[in-house]
Amino acid sequence: MTTLTRRALAALAATLLLLVGVAVSASSAAQPTTPVLTGIRTGLNTGFDRVVLDLSGPRPTVAYRLVDELIADGSGEIVWLTGEHFVAVTATPAAAHDGSGAATYPGPVKFRTRNLRNVMAVAVTGDFEGVLSVGLGTRYRSWVRVFTLGAPTRVVIDIGH
């Protein structure tokens, strides 16, 4: 192999590595590292009510607790919400604002769900230090199932009737 051929192959390899590096950094920049809330939807299903949190970004870790009252993250204030019983759901890491602090969720932070059987109201109870919290007020205690879906990213909350 001649010196000219070696130099040409080295230049080609360097160019390919540079292009791959640019493609990886561009795809990393397009996908936020913290998922952000873009919408909340509700639906009545046979045997359960469903609340869906639409997110952009990777899947967060989710958890829920049955609580006596809902507490606002950060302030510790009670969040007054329609319902006899309450479910507190957290998604970590997640937020309802982007990196500049602008809100990404255009809807109400608290609303009634008159079309559902058990879930009476939904509220965003926290957007603090990488934890997105949502509270649900229900008519009565029932089973709860919380999970995530991808493509697009969603947090799904099912509450039995």
Sequence and secondary structure as in RCSB ss.txt:
>XXXX:A:sequence
MTTLTRRALAALAATLLLLVGVAVSASSAAQPTTPVLTGIRTGLNTGFDRVVLDLSGPRPTVAYRLVDELIADGS
GEIVWLTGEHFVAVTATPAAAHDGSGAATYPGPVKFRTRNLRNVMAVAVTGDFEGVLSVGLGTRYRSWVRVFTLG
APTRVVIDIGH
>XXXX:A:secstr
  HHHHHHHHHHHHHHHHHHHHHHHHHHHHS SS EEEEEEEEEETTEEEEEEEEESS  EEEEEEESSEE TTT
  EE  S SEEEEEEEES BSB TTS B   S SEEE TT SSEEEEEEEEEETTEEEEEEEESS   EEEEEET
TTTEEEEEEE 
